[in-house]
């Protein structure tokens, strides 16, 4: 869907991706880098025009472990994240 954005940590197993429903969209999902924070994800999802502005708006926090889901912005964008479980 146009208003949905998927982010997956590159070290996620096939089993975990299938369990959380990311397997079908794995090729269109962005891969999370270890140095990213939530501001990077919100910028790539198009919620903010830059990482700096996303940070200033309170998204300067680490990406949570496991599965996360957010509905953000005026357009109610859905952001799905599958990060390491460590």
C-alpha positions in Angstrom: 0.0 0.0 0.0 1.2 3.5 -0.8 0.8 4.8 2.8 2.7 1.9 4.4 6.5 1.7 5.0 8.4 -1.4 6.1 11.8 -1.4 7.8 13.7 -4.6 8.5 17.0 -5.2 10.2 19.3 -7.0 7.7 20.1 -9.8 10.2 16.5 -10.9 10.7 15.9 -14.5 9.9 13.5 -15.8 7.3 11.4 -17.4 10.0 11.0 -14.1 11.9 10.1 -12.2 8.7 7.4 -14.7 7.9 6.1 -14.7 11.4 5.5 -10.9 11.4 4.3 -10.7 7.8 7.3 -9.1 6.3 8.3 -11.9 3.9 6.1 -10.9 1.0 7.4 -7.3 1.1 11.0 -8.0 2.0 12.3 -6.7 -1.3 10.5 -3.3 -1.0 11.5 -2.8 2.6 14.3 -0.6 3.8 17.1 -2.2 5.7 17.8 -0.6 9.1 21.4 0.4 9.8 22.9 0.0 13.3 23.7 3.7 13.6 20.1 4.8 12.8 17.6 6.3 15.3 13.9 6.7 14.8 14.5 10.1 13.1 16.1 8.3 10.2 13.1 6.0 9.8 10.6 8.9 10.0 12.6 10.8 7.3 12.7 7.9 4.9 8.9 7.3 5.5 8.3 10.9 4.3 7.0 12.1 7.6 9.7 14.8 7.9 11.8 16.4 5.1 15.1 15.7 6.9 16.6 13.7 9.8 17.4 16.9 11.6 13.8 18.1 11.6 12.6 14.7 12.7 15.1 14.9 15.6 13.9 18.3 16.6 10.3 16.9 16.7 11.1 14.3 19.3 12.1 11.3 17.2 15.8 11.4 18.4 15.4 8.1 20.2 16.7 4.6 19.6 14.8 2.1 17.5 13.0 -0.4 19.8 14.0 -4.1 19.6 11.5 -6.4 18.1 8.3 -5.4 16.2 7.0 -1.8 16.3 4.1 -0.1 14.5 3.4 3.7 14.2 0.7 5.8 12.6 2.2 9.2 12.0 1.8 12.5 10.2 -1.2 14.2 8.6 -1.5 11.5 6.0 -1.7 8.8 8.7 1.3 6.9 7.4 1.8 3.4 8.7 5.4 2.6 9.7 6.2 -1.0 10.5 9.6 -1.9 11.9 11.1 -5.4 12.5 14.4 -4.9 14.4 16.7 -7.4 16.2 15.2 -9.0 19.3 18.5 -8.6 21.3 
